[in-house]
């Protein structure tokens, strides 16, 4: 599978609890700290749900 590097670039403050939970489920703990994941359908769906807060790069 392809790998993606996900970085949170916008704050989750004042976002719905569901979006905050999605950010946490992706393993993101701080702004501008990248995490790497396999691009599975589950991960792709989570990325799509909070894409306005993230920067995604293919690896």
C-alpha positions as CSV (number, residue, x, y, z in Angstrom):
1,X,0.0,0.0,0.0
2,X,1.0,3.6,-0.5
3,X,2.1,5.6,2.5
4,X,1.0,9.2,3.3
5,X,2.4,11.8,5.6
6,X,-0.3,13.7,7.5
7,X,0.4,17.1,9.2
8,X,-2.2,19.1,11.1
9,X,-1.8,22.8,10.0
10,X,-4.9,24.3,11.5
11,X,-6.1,24.1,15.1
12,X,-9.0,21.8,16.2
13,X,-10.2,24.4,18.8
14,X,-13.8,25.4,18.1
15,X,-14.4,22.3,15.9
16,X,-17.1,19.7,16.5
17,X,-16.2,16.8,18.9
18,X,-16.3,14.4,16.0
19,X,-13.6,16.2,14.1
20,X,-11.4,16.4,17.3
21,X,-11.9,12.6,17.7
22,X,-10.9,12.0,14.1
23,X,-7.7,14.0,14.5
24,X,-6.9,12.0,17.6
25,X,-7.7,8.7,15.9
26,X,-5.2,9.6,13.2
27,X,-2.5,9.8,15.9
28,X,-2.0,13.6,15.6
29,X,-1.0,15.2,18.9
30,X,0.4,18.6,18.0
31,X,0.3,21.1,15.1
32,X,3.0,20.7,12.5
33,X,4.2,17.3,13.7
34,X,3.9,14.8,10.8
35,X,2.6,11.3,11.2
36,X,2.9,8.5,8.7
37,X,0.1,6.0,7.8
38,X,-0.6,3.3,5.2
39,X,-3.3,4.7,2.8
40,X,-6.1,2.3,3.6
41,X,-9.8,3.1,2.9
42,X,-10.3,3.8,6.6
43,X,-7.5,6.3,6.8
44,X,-8.6,7.9,3.5
45,X,-12.1,8.5,4.9
46,X,-10.7,10.0,8.1
47,X,-8.4,12.3,6.1
48,X,-11.4,13.3,3.9
49,X,-13.5,14.2,7.0
50,X,-10.9,16.7,8.3
51,X,-9.0,17.7,5.2
52,X,-9.6,21.4,5.9
53,X,-7.3,21.0,9.0
54,X,-4.6,18.8,7.4
55,X,-1.8,18.8,4.8
56,X,-1.3,15.4,3.2
57,X,1.7,14.3,1.2
58,X,2.3,11.0,-0.6
59,X,5.5,9.2,0.3
